[in-house]
Amino acid sequence: MSKRRRAAPPQRRRAGPADLAPSAAPLPAPLSDEILTWAEVSRTHPIRNGVYQRGGRLVSLLTDFGRINPCYPDSTDEDRETILYTGEGRRGDQHLSPGNRALLAAIEAGHAVPLFNKLAVGRWQHMGFWRVAAAEHRFDEKEARMLWRFTLRRVHR
């Protein structure tokens, strides 16, 4: 009879300055400085797309603040309390996809969702909870396409 070995739980460590990629604007402070694996993030956000919704209700969001995927130029303001979040749609004009509809519906619903920031492959930070406060569909000169831009506001708990 053979004995099966249980795999050790993944080791987590604290993020240091070398773990954070440089960016144009300062990033919002994360909920904690703990680095998460994709397996941990995917318990909440089980898809690789930036917007996760179920039945039209926004559940969670991913970002990298445009460092890894420049086609999603998310940004934050100086006080790090507001994020301009780029809607769903990698190429061409962004339309009212299911994810963008869920972001729009979240404005009226007013519920907060977790935001996960991708630092590198398999390395994520939980950036806290955010509410979608406003939306705008406008032409972005730099991207040369119509983008949905959603204003996210940090929720203090």
C-alpha positions as CSV (number, residue, x, y, z in Angstrom):
1,M,0.0,0.0,0.0
2,S,1.5,3.3,-1.0
3,K,1.1,6.5,1.0
4,R,0.2,9.7,-0.8
5,R,2.0,12.8,0.2
6,R,0.0,16.0,0.7
7,A,1.5,19.0,-1.1
8,A,2.6,21.8,1.2
9,P,0.5,24.9,1.1
10,P,2.0,27.7,-1.0
11,Q,4.4,29.9,0.8
12,R,3.5,33.6,0.9
13,R,5.8,36.4,1.6
14,R,5.7,40.2,2.1
15,A,6.2,42.4,-0.9
16,G,9.2,44.6,-0.9
17,P,10.1,47.6,-3.0
18,A,11.8,45.4,-5.7
19,D,8.4,43.6,-6.2
20,L,6.6,46.7,-7.4
21,A,7.0,47.6,-11.1
22,P,7.6,51.3,-11.8
23,S,4.7,53.3,-13.1
24,A,3.9,56.8,-14.1
25,A,1.4,57.4,-11.3
26,P,1.6,56.2,-7.7
27,L,-0.4,53.0,-7.2
28,P,-3.1,52.9,-4.5
29,A,-2.0,51.3,-1.3
30,P,-2.9,47.6,-1.3
31,L,-5.2,46.1,1.3
32,S,-2.0,44.3,2.6
33,D,1.5,43.9,1.4
34,E,1.0,40.1,1.0
35,I,1.7,38.7,-2.4
36,L,-1.0,36.4,-3.7
37,T,-0.7,33.6,-6.3
38,W,-3.1,33.2,-9.2
39,A,-4.6,30.2,-7.4
40,E,-5.5,32.5,-4.5
41,V,-6.9,35.3,-6.7
42,S,-8.9,32.8,-8.8
43,R,-10.9,31.8,-5.7
44,T,-12.6,35.2,-6.1
45,H,-11.9,36.0,-9.8
46,P,-11.9,32.7,-11.7
47,I,-11.3,34.1,-15.2
48,R,-8.3,35.8,-16.8
49,N,-10.4,38.7,-18.1
50,G,-10.2,42.0,-16.1
51,V,-13.9,42.1,-15.4
52,Y,-15.6,39.2,-13.7
53,Q,-19.4,39.4,-13.5
54,R,-22.2,36.8,-12.9
55,G,-25.6,37.4,-14.2
56,G,-24.9,41.0,-14.9
57,R,-23.6,41.8,-11.4
58,L,-20.0,42.9,-11.1
59,V,-18.0,40.6,-8.8
60,S,-14.3,41.6,-9.0
61,L,-11.7,43.4,-11.1
62,L,-8.2,42.9,-12.3
63,T,-5.7,45.6,-13.3
64,D,-2.0,46.1,-13.9
65,F,-2.3,49.9,-14.4
66,G,-1.2,49.5,-18.0
67,R,2.3,48.2,-17.1
68,I,1.9,44.8,-18.6
69,N,-1.1,45.3,-20.9
70,P,-0.8,48.8,-22.2
71,C,-4.1,48.5,-24.1
72,Y,-5.8,48.9,-20.6
73,P,-4.3,52.2,-19.4
74,D,-5.8,52.3,-15.9
75,S,-4.5,55.2,-13.8
76,T,-4.9,56.6,-10.4
77,D,-5.0,60.2,-9.0
78,E,-2.6,61.8,-6.6
79,D,-4.5,60.9,-3.5
80,R,-4.8,57.3,-4.6
81,E,-8.4,57.2,-3.7
82,T,-9.7,57.2,-7.3
83,I,-8.9,54.9,-10.3
84,L,-9.8,55.5,-13.9
85,Y,-10.5,51.9,-15.0
86,T,-10.5,51.0,-18.6
87,G,-13.5,48.9,-19.7
88,E,-13.5,45.5,-21.4
89,G,-12.3,45.2,-25.0
90,R,-8.7,44.7,-26.1
91,R,-8.9,45.9,-29.7
92,G,-11.0,48.4,-31.6
93,D,-13.7,50.5,-30.1
94,Q,-15.1,49.2,-26.8
95,H,-18.8,48.4,-26.9
96,L,-21.4,47.5,-24.3
97,S,-20.1,44.0,-23.7
98,P,-21.4,42.0,-20.7
99,G,-18.5,43.2,-18.6
100,N,-19.0,46.8,-19.4
101,R,-22.7,46.5,-18.8
102,A,-21.9,45.0,-15.3
103,L,-19.6,47.9,-14.6
104,L,-22.4,50.4,-15.6
105,A,-25.0,48.5,-13.5
106,A,-22.6,48.6,-10.5
107,I,-22.9,52.4,-10.5
108,E,-26.5,52.2,-9.6
109,A,-26.2,49.1,-7.4
110,G,-23.4,50.8,-5.3
111,H,-21.8,47.6,-4.1
112,A,-18.0,47.4,-3.6
113,V,-15.8,44.8,-5.3
114,P,-12.3,43.6,-4.8
115,L,-9.5,44.8,-7.1
116,F,-6.4,42.7,-7.7
117,N,-3.3,44.3,-9.2
118,K,-1.0,42.1,-11.3
119,L,2.6,42.7,-10.4
120,A,4.1,39.9,-12.6
121,V,3.3,36.5,-13.8
122,G,1.6,34.7,-10.9
123,R,2.1,37.6,-8.5
124,W,-0.9,39.7,-7.4
125,Q,-1.8,42.2,-4.7
126,H,-5.3,42.7,-3.3
127,M,-5.8,46.5,-3.6
128,G,-8.9,46.6,-1.4
129,F,-12.5,47.2,-2.2
130,W,-13.8,49.8,-4.8
131,R,-17.1,51.2,-5.9
132,V,-17.9,52.2,-9.5
133,A,-18.9,55.8,-9.2
134,A,-19.2,57.0,-12.9
135,A,-18.7,56.0,-16.5
136,E,-17.8,57.7,-19.7
137,H,-17.5,56.4,-23.3
138,R,-15.1,58.6,-25.1
139,F,-12.5,58.7,-27.9
140,D,-9.0,58.2,-26.5
141,E,-6.4,60.0,-28.6
142,K,-3.4,57.8,-27.4
143,E,-5.3,54.5,-28.0
144,A,-7.0,55.9,-31.2
145,R,-10.3,54.2,-30.2
146,M,-13.4,54.6,-28.2
147,L,-12.9,53.5,-24.6
148,W,-15.2,53.0,-21.6
149,R,-13.6,54.7,-18.7
150,F,-15.0,53.9,-15.2
151,T,-14.3,55.9,-12.1
152,L,-13.6,53.7,-9.2
153,R,-13.5,55.1,-5.6
154,R,-11.8,53.3,-2.7
155,V,-14.0,52.0,0.1
156,H,-12.6,52.4,3.6
157,R,-13.6,49.6,5.9
